[in-house]
Amino acid sequence: MTSLKTASALAIAAAFGLALPASADVTADQVWAAWKAIAQGSGQSMTGRESRSGTTLTVEDLQVASKDGQGGSVRVGLGQVAFAERGDGSVEIRMPETHPLTVETRNADGHVTALDFTLRQPGFEMVASGTPEALKQDVTAPEVTLTLDRVSGGKPVDVQARMTVFGMTGHYAQSQGGMRTFESGFEADRVQIDFAATDPADGTQVTLVGSVHDIDSSSDSRMPVGGDPTQLGQMLRAGFTSQGALTHGAMGYTLDVTEKGDPTHVEVSANSGRIGFDLGGTGMTYDVTGKDTRVALSTPQLPMPQVELQMAETGLHFEMPLMQTETPADFGLGLRLAGVTVSKEVWALFDPTGQLPRDPATLIVDLAGKARWLADLTDPAIASSDDVPAELHALNVKDLRLQVAGADLTGSGDFTFDNADKVTFSGIARPEGTLSLRLAGGNGLMDKLVAMGLIPQDQAMGLRMMMGMFARPGDGPDTMVSEITVNGQGQVLANGQRLR
């Protein structure tokens, strides 16, 4: 959580510098007061010289700054900002077309690296409306560009970096009662990223060019008044919640690295994707999905011009408790790689005669369970500890599938764990439950691997004998099934036959 305060400063900067009409009336002074309240509630400092002319409140030399617990900081120089009442109950916020932003990081040795950026936003428009208790800010900007101007404090390096957002619209709304609420939405036609760096010490060059289209994001947060954003554990206990999602259309990037004269070229693309998160209560949930992903790699170290991997579907699901709990809490882990194919050049390396089926492969892992944390994972001391401060109480293998080269392995099962008994299985909580497995096409695949010379005949025979110990014939040709059971006495059985 060391960068949470820095991240919140960037969020403030985004809300002010890129940021975000509702009914009712609001004045210039009330909007300015709301800005200061946001900064104070997020642990920021905000300074500026105020002046008034008619219905316009102007703040000169407006500076927003934040520090984290390790000495890092974010500073945004907004310059002159004018809050002009429009006569219809809303306020236009006029900002400079260009302003600076500086990020400083401090490593464990106390060394500080500073990154100086310039933000340019021609044609930027922002209007605040609503009420002082429920303020909304709407923004449109045809083009917003963040450029890295200088890196100082670290080892010498030549860096050029730029991110441009095209066709941006969005809003940022806040209200305050027992909890301070923040709700935002953001859309953009396209985001373009350009990065180039050269290390003068060894001449290594890195270039990255990428773009993301049709971005649509939203977030909704509830923050306790007076809470410290850097203390996530305290915030969660006080009722802090935050949910959000981001979807995108076609995206892709190319990465080129030249090191000691050897070039490496990487291409990554996807037709669409989604990222979602939910933080609150005692834990967090994180989901990432993608459609039609392609990865290509070429380098002189490969025995072929290019390696290409394509995946029709990708997904990662992660759910876990973060706080110490008296009773076990839910956790989950999911991985989905469906419709996986590799280029024919890769197949030709180990199967030049085409003996193996080249149908798309699939890997699915879907796990759920319950665990009790014995300490807060938000405690920095946990990161430096070798111990895992947790008790596993239940594990549900909801879905397990591996399809590759004509073989299909599936499985599911349920286990509970007795943490009072760590003797039966030598330091591990004693499990009890059953895992059911089914393998179709396994013998056929093994025959082909033997014929190709990838598996020696004697090793294949040993594998078949082992399969015979753990499995029995299933309900179809070349099908094996197995039920692995651990009973309450600590015995391990395979299809009723005791193994332990």
N, C-alpha and C positions, 0 to 999 in steps of 0.2 A: 504493500500500500504506500510505498515511499513516493510514488509519483501521482497519487490521487489529488493532492493539492495543486500540483502543476497542471494536471489534466483539467481540473475544475477552472483554473485560470484560463486555459485555452478555450474552455467552453464559454466563459465570460467574454473572452476576446471575440469569439465567434459571434456571440449574441450581440456584442456592441459593434464589432467591426464588419461583420458580414450580415448582420442579423435581421433580424426577424422583425382589416379595420374592424371591429366589434362595436357595439352600440354604447350609449351612455357617454359621459363627459369626463375628460381628464385634462389637466393643465400642464404647462411646461414644467412648473416646479414639482408637480407630483411625479412626472416621468423621471425627472432627475433624481428625486428622492428614492424612487424605485430602483434606479440604477445603483445608487449607493447602498441600498438595503441588500440587493443581490450580492454585491461585492463583499459587504460585511458578513453576510450570512454564509458566504463561501470561503471565508478566511482570506480575502484579498484586501489590499490597501488601494485607495483611490484618492488622488489629489488633483486639484485644479482651481483656477481663479474664476469666480462667478461674477457675471455682470448682467444687467437687465436693460433692455431697450424696447419699450412698448410691450408687445405680446411675445417677445423672443427672449429666452434665457440663453446666454452664451457662457460656455465654460472654456477658458483658455488653458493651454498646456495640460490637457487631461492625461493623466498617467494611471495605468492599472498595473499592479504588481502582486506577485505571490511567491512564497518560498515553501520548500518542502523540508522535511526533517533532516535531510542529509546535506543541506546547504545549496541545493539547486534552486533555480528561480525562473520565473517568466515575467517579462516586462513588456507592456504594450504602450506605445506613445501615440495616443489618438489625436493629439494636437488640439485644434479648435473644433468644438462640437456645439451646434446651435439647436435648441429646442424651440421650434416656432409653432405657436398655436394657429390652427387653420380656420378657426371660426365655426367649425362644425362639431366641436367636442373632441377632435383628434389633434395630435401633435406630430408635425414633421420633424424628423431628426436629420440634420444636415451634417455630414462628416467629410473630412478631407478625402480627396481621391487617392491619396497615398499616405501611408504611415508605417513606422518601423515596429518590429517585434523582435525581442531578444530572448533566447532560451539558454540558460546556463545549467550544466550538469556537473556534479562533483562525484568522483569515484571514491572507492574505499581508502585510497591513499591521500585523499584531500585535493587531488588535482582537479582543476576546474577547466571545462571546455565550454566556450561560448559560441553560439550560432546566431548570427544576425540576419534577419529576414526583412524584406520589404513587401507590404501588402498593397496591391493596386486594385481599385474597384471603380472604374469609370462607369457612369450611368447608374450608380447605386442610389436606391430610394428606400427609405424606411419611414413607416408611420406607426405611431403608438396610439392606441385607443382603449376604450373600456372604462374602468374605474381604478382608483388608486389601490383598491383591495383586489382587483382582478384585472391586471394590465396585460394587454396583448400588443406585440410588435410584429408587423408584417414587413417583409423585405422582398425586393426584386433587384436583380443585378445581371446585366447581360454577360458580364465577364469579370471574374475575380481571379487575380494571380498572386500567388505567394512565391517569392523568389529568395533563395538563399544567397546572400551577398558575401558573407565572410565566415570562416571558421577559425577561431583563435584559441590558443591555450593548449592545444594538443600537438602531436607531431605534425610537421609540415605536410600539407596535402592540398592538391589542386582540385577543388570541388565546384561543380556547377549543378544546381538543382532548381527545378521550377515545377509548380503545380498550378494548373489553371482550371477553373470551374466555369463552364459555359451554360447560359440559360438557367440561372438559379432563381428559385422562388422559395420562400419559407416563412415560418412564423415561430414566435417564441412567446408563450403565455405563462404568467405566474399569478398566484393568488396566495393569500396568507390567512390562516385561522389558527387552529391548534397546531397544524402542520403547514409548512410552506410547500406549495405544489408548483411543479414546473412541467409544462407540456410543450413539445415542439414538433414541427414537421419540416421536412426539407426535400426539395426536388431539384434535380439538375439534368439537363440534356446530356452532358458529357463532362468527364473529368480527365484531363490529360496530365501525365507525369513524365518529366524528362530529368534524367540524372546522369552525370558524367564525373568521374574522379580519376586522378592519376596520383600514384604514390611516387614522389621524386626519389625516394631511397632505392627502389628496385625497378621502377618503371612500370609496375602493374597498372593496367587500365581497366576500368569498369564503366560500362554504359548501359543504362536501362531506359527504355521508352515504352510507355504503356498508356492505356485508356480504358475507361469504364463508361458505358452508356446507360441512359434511362435509370438514374438513381432515384430511389424514393425511400425516405427514412422517417421514422417517428420515434418519439420517446416520451415517457411519462414517469415523473419522479415525485416522491413525497419525502421531504426532509424536515427533521425536527428543528424547531427554532432554537438557535443558540448552539447547535451541534457542531463538532469539529470534524470537517470532512476528511482529515487525515487519520482519524480514529474510527476505522470502519466497524470494528466490533461494537464500540459504544453507540455508533449511529444505528446499527442494525437492532440492537436491544431497545433503542428509543423509538423504533418504528420506521426507520428509513427503508424505502423501497425504490426500485428503479427498473423499468421494463422498456425494451426498445426493439426495433427491427429495422433492417435495411435490405431492400431488394435491388437488384440491378439486372440490366440486360446484357448484351454482348460485352465481354471484356477480354483483354489480352495484353501481353507485354512480351518484349524481347530483351534478353540479357546477354551482353557480350563481355567476356573477361579475357584479357590477354596477359598471361603471366609467363615470364621468361621466354617470350616469343611464341608461346603456344596459345592459340585462340580457342575459347569455348563459347559456343552459341546455344542459347536456350530460348525456346518459344513456348509460351503458356497461353491458352485461351479457353473460354467457356461461353456458352450461349446465354446462360442466365444463372442467377444464384440468389441466396438469401442468408443473412446472418441475424440471429435473434438472441436476446439475453433477458434474464429475469433474475434480479438480485433483491432479496428481502427475506424476512422471517429469520430462519437460521442458515440459509444457504443460497446457492446460485444454480441457474440452469443456462446452458449455452448450446446453441444449435447452428450448424452450418450445412447448407446443401448447395449442390451445383448440378447443372445439366450440360451434357455434351462437352466434357473437358478434354483438352488435348495438350500433351506435353511432348516436346521434341528436343533432343539433345544431340549436338555434334561436337566432337573434339578429336584431336589427333590420337588420343589414347585409346579410342574405340577401334575395333577391328572392322568397322563399317562406316560409311559416310554419316549415317544418322540413325538414332534410336527414337522410335515414336511410340507413345502410349496414349490410348484413348479410352475414356470412361463415359458411358451413357449417363450414369448417375453416381454422385458422390454425396456422402453425408457423414456428419460427426455430431453426436449428441453427448452432452456431458452434464451430469446433475450430481451435486454433492453438498453436504452440510458444511458450513464454515465455522459454526460456533459450537462450543462445548454444550452438550445436551445431557439431561438426566435419562432420557429414554432414546432408543435407537431412532434415527432419522433416515429418510429415503435417500438413496443414491442411484445413479444409473450411468451406463456407458454404452454408447451405440456407435458402430462403424458400418458404413454401407459403401461398397464399391461394386457397382453392377454394370454389366456390359463392357467388361475390360478386354481390350484387344491390344496386341503389339504388332509392330510392322513385320512384314515378311522377312526382312533381313535378320531380325532377331530369331525368328523360327528357324531360319536356314542355318544358324550356328549349331543347333543341337538336333534338328530334325530335317536335314536337307532333302530326304525322300518323302516327306509328308505323311509319315505313319500315324502321327497323333492328330486327333480331331482338333480343329482350330476354332471351335465355337467360342464366343465371348465368355470370359470367366466372371465369376461373381463371388464376393466375400461379404458375408453379413454376420455381424456380432451384435446381439442385443441383450444386455445384462441389466438387471435391476436388483435391488436389495436394501438392507437396512444396516446402518453402522452408527456407532456412538463415538463421537470425538471426545477425548479426555482433556482437550485444551482447545483454545481458540486458534484456528489456522491464521487468523489475522494478527496473531502475536508474532513480531519479528524474530523472537527467540526460536520459534518453531523451525524457521528456515535454516538455521545453523545447527539444528539437532539431527542426529542420526536415527533417533527413535521415531517410530510412527505412532503418534498419540491417538490411537483409534482401536475400537473393538468391532470386528465383523460379526454381525448377528444373523444375517440371512442373505442368501444369494440365489437369484432366480435367473437361470439361463433361458430367457424367453425365446430366443431364436439363434441358431448357429447354422451357417450354411457356407460350404465351399464347393463351388463348381469349377472344375478345370480339366481340360484335356479329356473329356468324356466321363470323368468320375464326378459323383455327387455325394457329398457328405452333409448330413443334416443332424441336428440334435437339439434337445431341450431338457431342462431339469430344474429341480428345486433342492436347496440345502439350507439347513439351519446350523448354527454354530454355538456350542456350549463353551463360553469363555471361562467358566469355573473349572474346566478340565483341559489343562494344557500339558498333561502328562501322557495321555494315550497316544498323541501324535507329536510328541517331543517338542513342546514349546508352541504348538499351534492349537488354537481353539478347536475342540473336537467337532467334526462335521457329522451331519446325519441327513441323508436324502438319497436321491437317485438321479442319474444322468442317463438319458436314453439317446442312443446314436444309431444312425442308419447310413450305410455306405453302399451305393450302387455304382457298378462299373469299376470297382477297385481292382479286381483280378485282371480284367481286360487291360487296364492301364499298366499294371505291373508286367503283363506279358509283352506289351509293346516296348516298355522301357528295357526289358531284358533283351529283346530282339535288336534294339538300337544300340546295345552295349553300354547303356547308362547305368544299369544295375547288374552286377555279376549274378550268375545263376544261384550260387550258394547263398548269397545275401537275400535273394528273392525267396528262396526256400525257407530261410529263417523268419522272414517277415510273414510268410503264409502260416507258419506254425504259430507265431505270436497272435495272428488274427484268429486262428482257430481256438486259442485259449480264451480270448476275450469276447469273441463273437460267435454267432450261429447263423445258419442260412436264413434268409428272409423270405418274403412272399413273392419274389420274382427272380428271374435269371441274374446271376452275378450280383446278388444282393446279400449283404451281411447286416445283422442287427445286434445290438448289445445294450444291456442295462447294467450300468455300474452303480452298485448300491453300497452305501456306508450306513450300517445300522447303529442302534443305540449302544451296542457293546464295543464299538470301534472296529468291527469286522468289515472287510471290504470284499464284496461279492461281484462276480461277473456272470450274469444270467443265472444266478442262484448258486454258482460254484465259488467257494470261498478261496480268496487269494491271500488274505491276511487274517 
